Structures are given as structure tokens and as C-alpha cells.
């Protein structure tokens, strides 16, 4: 059985989130990849013992992602109403 150390798993999350954010074409997918990247960064913070910073940044990231998704959905609704989207 292969065992991956926690810091390496966090680095893999950050790499997957960064590459996914660059390679995805839909805005909603880019936001989700940003969340994966943030999860990797929060994991790295907790590895080095900054649990208070990790806790605060996880809350801020969660709220920020929700706000970004709501804003994106509103923007798409407005563009659809104006006929700019098919």
C-alpha cells in the first residue's frame, strides 16, 4: 500500500487546483478549482502549525467562494436576459 505524507498531498491539491484553474474554460469550474487550490494552501498552513491562521483562512475562503458563485450566477442571469448568451 502506498502512503502519501500529508504535506505532499497538500502540494498535490495546490498543483491540481492551479492547473485546473488555468485549463478549465467555464467560470464555475474555475471557481471550484480556486477552492481546491485554497484547500491545499490551508492544509499546508496546518502542517506547519499555524492552526489559527488555517482556521481563519478556511472560513474566509468558504465565504469568498460562495460570494463569487452568487456574483457569477447573477452576471450570467443578466447576460442571458440581455441576449448576450445563447
Number of C-alpha atoms within 10 A of each C-alpha: 3 4 5 8 8 13 16 12 14 23 16 14 21 24 15 17 23 18 15 19 21 12 12 14 10 9 13 14 14 19 20 17 23 22 22 21 24 22 21 23 19 22 23 20 19 18 14 10 11 13 14 11 13 20 14 11 17 18 11 11 17 13 11 13 16 12 12 13 15 12 12 15 14 12 12 14 13 13 13 12 10 9 9 9 10 5
